[in-house]
Amino acid sequence: MILTTNLHFEQWTEVLGSERLTGAALDRLTHRCHIIEANGESFRLQDARKRAPARQGQTRTANQPVKPFDGTQGRQATQTVEIKES
């Protein structure tokens, strides 16, 4: 199992809502795992920047759908947890 997140462990309580639940989840997830921290610009952000100049000349008409914002654009991966069975 590979679990990726853009939050540090200290911020998980904001998502899970409970320090007790967060502690229990992290205890189980990190018991026997390898933590790989990836710093730097995300591949999605790099790709979006490459495509941006091509989009500048485009205009949207009234009947073209708008791509919904999924909240992941521009974020960077900060921690990856890889869990391996021994």
Secondary structure, DSSP 8 states (H G I E B T S, - for coil): -EEEESS-GGGHHHHH--HHHHHHHHHHHHTTEEEE---S--HHHHHHHHHHHHHTT----TTS------S-TT----EEEEE---
